[in-house]
Amino acid sequence: MGNYFVGIDTGTQGVRIGVTDEKGNFVTVHEKKWGTDYPMPGWAEQNPTVWWESIEETFGLCCEDLSEDQKMSLVACSVCATSSTTFPIDMRGNPMTKAMMWMDIRSRDIAEEINSSGHERLKQCGGEVSPEWLVPKVLWVKRNQRDIYDECWKFVEQLDWINYKLSGNLVASVCNTVCKWNYSVSEGYDRSFFEKIGLEDYEEKMITDVIKIGEEVGTVTGEWAEKYGINPKTKIVQGCIDAHMAMFGLNAVSEKKLAVIMGTSFVHLCLTKEKANVKGIWGPYDSAVIDNMWLLEGGQISASGLVNWFRENFHIEGTKENVYAQLMESVKDTEIGAEGLVVLDYFQGNRTPYKDSYSKGVIYGLTMKHTWKHIYRAILESVAFGTHNIIKNFEKQGCLIDKIVACGGVTKDKGWIQIISDVTGKPIVITKESQAGVLGCCVVAASCGRYYEDFEEAAAAMVTDEVTFYPDMSSHLKYQGIFKKYLQLYESLKSMMREDRNN
């Protein structure tokens, strides 16, 4: 019957679960959506119980598509998840509160305090922590919900908790801890850092057992195996952050390839063999994804989320597929630059290269001649400008990018992909399988001797390129003047945005 591998991709908008064979061919894929609550400005929450119920339902649907032999031929399962999506659990592993989503920035004042400490450990994350990360969020609970903090067993991320539910073992991923928890592969946690920021009891409240991507968390629980009739020896393999997992599903595990995960947010990831001291990014991170390679990370908090905001507030009707086609058709009626409109895509702050959680969205240049079509085009261009800004920041400091390899929902919008290619001047490769997170999980599950010897061999065998979008360089030149305005707009308004920090 061959060998089969399970990928569980828990994203911002829902869970997607797939099963592949050893060649990366999907036997089945199912998904279930969930919602996000925004109770206060800068806050974003989800219910972990809803995650688990959705995972159970979705995996059950996958199993209905598998034969008995296929279910008994499941070799391993790996999970990826949003990060840092954080919450406290009690001694039985039950959530004590809703989860603070990765985009939740209620701890931004605490993040600023940590950054002002000037501790040496900050050099390992580009000089600054983000309010999106686990440590500021844990400190926020310690200061604002002390009773919950004192009673909780551990603070976990979404990935940690799902692995715990699947295997009964609580461990953290080196990817999450290095990128978001101020952990070092060579040195571990730095006690002096945590003491300086007021989290001296971190060993009690945070997970200290950290394992690498591809290492085994454990074996699926007997309850799970019996419930779905699967191989009771199925391994649960350590995964990572959802965006980083897509690097495996895109075969972006070598230098000069920029993996861009184009969803609610954009995440920009590349690997280098030599340490690059690049400012304005997160990292460089040592061995956070692959041993002995440095990870550089950029990102935009608001991307396709801006399109959803536009649809909801401008009351664009139609099915999801038809409405996007309708919107893209409107872009064809407007010229590059949307007749003078420039949008700043910082509706939830700027992740990189400014690391400014107080920055805000802006629509600049409105006149009576402009319509919703112009605004929509300007929104699409703003996201492209944000990616261009990040790439230029990489390249100014010596990290050259030959091409973009992309995945995520935005890749279905071919017109938007062409805009991004034209703005950046880079070819964009779209792989055959658009679900790079799920496929990446399967690549990791099949690696490390379970079928393939290493990640590179598994990715090469399981990932196939499908189409490449090439930039129109005449359009690229036209965009550069508008991009200059995009940069100037932020510089002109950033002090005002900071003054308006409470809104």
C-alpha angles and dihedrals in degrees: 000000000000127000127304132198132200125219122193114191113186107189136171095274101036149308128294121191126188140173121212137182121235091277094057095255112146116235093183140353129186134170142189128199129224135183138243127225122218103194096167137009108287093014125112124174141178134185113246091204088062089053093055095045089050092049091051093049094046096046089049090056090050091051091052087062093052127083119234090255091051092050090052090048095060105126104181146348129212130189134208125189145175117279140250090010099147141183141151123254131197127234091279092052095254119146113251096195139006114284121263103231123229089255092054107113101175088122095060094116089052091049089054090052091052091049092049089057089078091211117172092237089070089071088072092063102044094278097293142064120220127230085235090070131094102247097058089045092052090049090050090057091046090055101036106029102030096159091058091044093053094046099045124100099209142345108236139184123233091259094051093051096047091050088049092052091048099045110014091239125113114212135139129233120245087226094059096040096048094043100038111013104052091248123151124210092214099038107023118211119349109229093196090057094053092045091052094053096044101258098108090143093060093125090062097046104032130060110259098181102091124179134181128257108273096026117120119261090189142278125306112271118262089239092056093045092050094045093056101026095239133146106292089212093061108136123228104219124200113257133179147217111332095241093049091048088059088066087071092045091051096043088238094145098120136069127283093024114113112205110207118189104203110199137105084328129017120237121193117201135174138162131226132185092214124058110255117198095212119171124214095037139082111264150324086228119194115229093337092141108008126017116261095010127106119230122215118195134192130167152177117220095203119047123120084008086073090057090052089049090050094049093049097046099039091044097233106180132206140076116307094257096044096044093054090049088050092049093048090050087057090056090061089062093059129066128236107289096030091252095298102326118134122183127197108216094209097113090137096027130273119291099185149043091006100033088210114152090179095061116109141202118272135189106199130188103028117168133167091266093063122097135189087270092064091048091051093051091048089053092053091048092048092059089049090050090052091055091045090052091053094048092048088051090053094047097045087062097047105270103122121202120205098179145352121241108198141190138165137079095303091065088071088066099076093183092057091047089054090051090052091048091049094048095047097036089225130122112245119214119205115197125223093250110056093191094081094160094058092041090048089055089053091048090053092045090053094047135082095053099311088109107324124041098230145000095264093055092046095047093048091053099041105038124072128187115228112177140359126212113209123204122250098229094201088059089045090059092049091052095055094075091050090047088056089057089048089057094044092050092060093045090051095049107032096094091050090049090053092049088054091052097134095061 
